[in-house]
Amino acid sequence: MHALYATGQSDRAWRTLRAMLSGPDGEDCRQRGQLPVFVPNYYRGAWRLHPRTAGRSSQLF
């Protein structure tokens, strides 16, 4: 994100950061299994293969 801000792509950097943080509704927090103040080191992918764990923080496993 720092590189995006540094190159003047602040809108793209904000969208990326916002995608990493869980939303204000309770369902999003339950789906991700974390509070909205936690920024993980990376997210699990492969949502088609592993829908239960996709989008969750790597530190939850």
Beta strands, then each sheet from edge to edge (+ up, - down):
end
